[in-house]
Amino acid sequence: MSPNLRIALRFLTARRRAMFMSLIGIMVGVGFFIVTQAQTSGFEDFFIKTILGTNGALKIEDRLQATLFPMEADGADGHSDFLVASDGNKKIIPGVEDPARISEAVRHFKNVSGVSIVLEGTATLATNVSGATAHVQGVNIADHLAVSDLSRQILQGSLADFRIVPTGAVVGSILAARQKLHPGDSFTLEWNGALRRYRVSAIFETGVSDIDRVRIYVHLPEARSLFQKPTGASFLQVNLFDPGRAREDAVRIQEVIGHVVAPWQKREKTWLDVFRALRLSSAITVSTIILISGLAMFNTLAMVVMEKTKDIAILRSMGYARADIARIFIWQGAIVLAAGAMAGCVLGAAATYGVSKLPIRIRGIFSTDSFVVSWSLSHYVAAVLIASVIVMAASLIPARRAARLEPGDVIRGTSQ
């Protein structure tokens, strides 16, 4: 143990209670920072997982077509007109005209793990209870399971029944509850005056209320027959091995296929901004606890400097340099910081585990029956870094003041 560290430990005992309170404050601040970040990040990650499992990482929709404009040029007869394509003002043609060809092209991208052709339309659902508006999606179930978590979202019934029943349907949980539908029940869908009857094969719940109260899945051929659209598709839903690369992949795919490609980050920008704001707000709020502990540390070390002026003068007269005196007081802050940070990390881990076991029922933008937390090393690193900056800044000022003390000034009583 170095002499500076040994003296620092001796000085700590001069204000034992005050130093202990500072340590407690750092521990609580670090622990609370970790648990609040774990909660906000956990809910954000769970929301992203829900969205990716429901609507996919990419959505390929309308076709982009460059507009043509005439340009005059001198020719043999004096002038000629040419049609020139303009990329600056592209025309948007709704839907995907050749979904099979586009799907095959998209599958060649390395990060693409699955593509599902979807034909979507709005129809009127009728049962013995009442009627309702339904958003019907026609899919090839094998392809759609590769781009969604539908197989894990089934509450009642089975997808096996849906596969073998041509007129089978998979109905959202809220819609099924309101219409009192159960697996095996039948209902009709009406579009443009045409009626078709379907049987409930399964009921699903994504946890996203806007989806669960209106969406119905049927087989793609049935959707073509219902909406009288023998070709084309509304959009293609794409899943990626690495969803974090969705923005980059969207740009590349759009350039190749000439269709609008929307990454999940763009589609869900509003909610992602909300989660980021909550995470930042909680970090700032909890950091005030560490800040208060830093101020307490500053006050304690300042008092130690005032009380130990004679000891400091003796050390200086023994040959201790100003840097050695500063290190003694910085060591005191570092010792309290290290103990508080380690205890805070343990507290944060224990609190995070405890919070993850608390029951809570959320239905809206996702579905969960308990608090969702994220176990990330970055939360611990961030908490320790914030505590280190605040505490060491609070220790530096008293340390510099102690280093400026001169033995002669202490003896004359003129030290400041």
C-alpha positions, 0 to 999 in steps of 0.5 A: 500500500502506498503512503498516499493511500495509507494517509487517505484511509486515515483521513477518511476516519476523521469524517466517518459518518459523512463519508458513509452517507456519501457512499450510501448516496452513490450506491442508491444513485447508481442502483436506481440508475441501473434499474430505471434504464433496465426498465425503459430499455426493456420495454423498448426492446419488447416493443421492437420485438413485438413490432418485428414479430407482427409487421416485419422489419421491412415493408415493400409497397408502392412502385416508383416510376420516373416521370417523363418530360419533353425536351427540345433539341435541334434536329434536321427539321429545325427541332426535335422533341425528346422524352427525358426521365426525371428522378426528382419527381417520381410517380407512385403507383399503389401496390405491387404489380408482380409480387412473385418476381419482386419476392424472388429478387428480394430473397437474394439479399444476404440479410433477408430471412423471409418474404411474405406476399400480402393482399390487404383490404377492408371488409365488413364482418357479420356474425349472429352478434353484430357487424364490424369492420375488419382489415383482411390480409390474404397470406401464404401461411408458410411464407408469413410464419417466416416473417412474423411471430404468428405461430407464438401469438395463437391463443385458441385453435391451431394453425394446422386447422387453418392450413387444411381448411381453404375457407379458414380464418385467423381472427384477432383476439379483441375482434373475436371477443367482441363478436363472440367468435370461437374456433369452429364458429363461422362468419361472413365477410362482405366486400363490394356487395359480395358475401363469402363465408369463413370458419374460425381456425384460430384466434391470435393476440399480438398485444397491439390493440390496433391490430387485434381489434381489426385484423383477420388472416385468410388464405391468399387465394381467398383474399384474391377472390374476396377482393376480386384481385386475381394478380398483384399484392398490397405489400410484401412483408420482409424479415431480416437476420439483423433488423438493426440493418433495416435502414441500410437494406431498405435503401439498397433494396429500393434502388434495385426493385424500384418500390418504396421500402419502409424500414421498421425504424421509420414506421415506428419513429414516433414510439421509438422517440417516446421511449428514448425520451423516457430513457433520457428523462429517467437518467437525468432524474436519477442522476440528481441523486448521484449529484447530491452525493457528490456535493456531500462529498465536496462538503466533507472533503472541504471540512477535512482540509480545514481540520487537517491543515496542520497535518498537511503542513507537517506532510509538506515540511517532510518533503511531500509535494503538492501533487502528493497532497492532492493525491491523498484527497483524490484517493479519498474520493476514489475509495468512496466512489469505488465502494459506492459504485460496486455496492450500487451495481449489486443493488441495481442487479438485485432491484432489476431482478426483483422488478422483473418478477412484479406482475403488471398487465399491459395491453396496447402497444404490446402485451405483457403480464410482468415488468420487462427489463433489459440486462445490459452491461452498458447500463452499469458502465453508464452509471459508474461513469456518471458517478465517477465524473461527479464524485471525482469533480467534487474531490478535485476542488478540495484536493487542489485547495489542500495542495496549495497550503504552505507550511509557513502560512499554516504556522502564521495562521494565514492559510486560506 
